[in-house]
Amino acid sequence: MEKIKWVSNEMPKTDDKELSVMSIESVKKAKAFHESFPQYSQTPLVKLDKMSEYLGIGSLFVKDESYRFGLNAFKVLGGSFAMARYIAQKLGRDVSELDYDYLTSDKLKEEFGQATFFTATDGNHGRGVAWAANKLGQKAVVYMPKGSSPIRLENILKENAEASITDVNYDECVRIAAAEAEKTENGVVVQDTAWDGYEEIPAWIMQGYGTMALEAAEQLKTAGCERPTHIFIQAGVGSLAGAVQGFFANLFPGNCPTTVVVEADEAACLYKSASAGDGKIRFVDGDMQTIMAGLACGEPNTISWEILKNNSSFFVSCPDWVAAKGMRMLAAPVKGDTPVTSGESGAVSMGLIATLMESDDYKDLRESMGLDHSSKIIMFSTEGDTDPENYRAIVWNGAHPSI
């Protein structure tokens, strides 16, 4: 069985200039925007008391994003807010002036017209962009990497988007989307990975993800947890991880919880970058075959990387069995706890937390992280069963066993 790999963050710090992207003020604007949608409701923060007791930790909270806007994943938060900020910028207005009613009005069409939003996705981000574009009367074109789930493609097509599964990997799909947008009138790339020269829209997407983090912080307080001791957050390009890390670093300045960035081992570009120790980005290429399709990205977001290398505590690379274990544990937790339907990319932190607490093979990592009976942990289950067939194969039929 393949091993979990890890590295503590010993990279040189910089001036942390990107941390301001996730300022509390910016995140509050994003949340206010999302609250204007008639489909908005806060997603659950599930407290697994019996599981915590079983694992020997103080408390374990799971933010369940399978309920987000009826789309089974969190990604729509980023794409929708980025679209709103783009339209606001074109109209010379602040995003706080653009709510759902205005964005779906005839007045907006007169003032702004129509844009075509291009993106690359394994499924969840593209579905979110397509859904938001459809609701706002805009166009969406979506490119998916080879091996993408047909049902995820089907869900995107249902939102009146133009979409196809290509024969290249995710990072190549990003390049295709950028090239097509360039030659399309009013074409815009809405991608949550940033590169030199393309950083504004990814920053807005990250702010959109901040809605989830702000909700979670408010829910933790209501549950009697003023400050978690540990945050486990998964990463593909790192936009979500950077958003969550950035928000909590701003919420608890100088006293940020221990943040653990979790990746799929076939696409562990952040782990690889952190392992080098010099603070520079490393890429992973190839097909990146992993059940964690949402994390199969090999080129880090430059904005997020800046936030993560200055604030995160550990970078962990996980084989597929870790995610599969997490899916099963959340689906059937200890009796008395609320089950959580968590997909491959959503459950990897659960599998990791459980393995660290149960196995002395990882005693050194457990102790380095300071995980014990007093730990208050929050993790983010970012998707539900977005590929139902694969979900059942793992949860019901035992695919990718951990022993």
Summary of the structure (lengths in Angstrom):
residues: 403
radius of gyration: 19.7
end to end distance: 7.4
largest distance: 63.7
contacts: 1524
relative contact order: 0.18
helix: 48%
strand: 14%
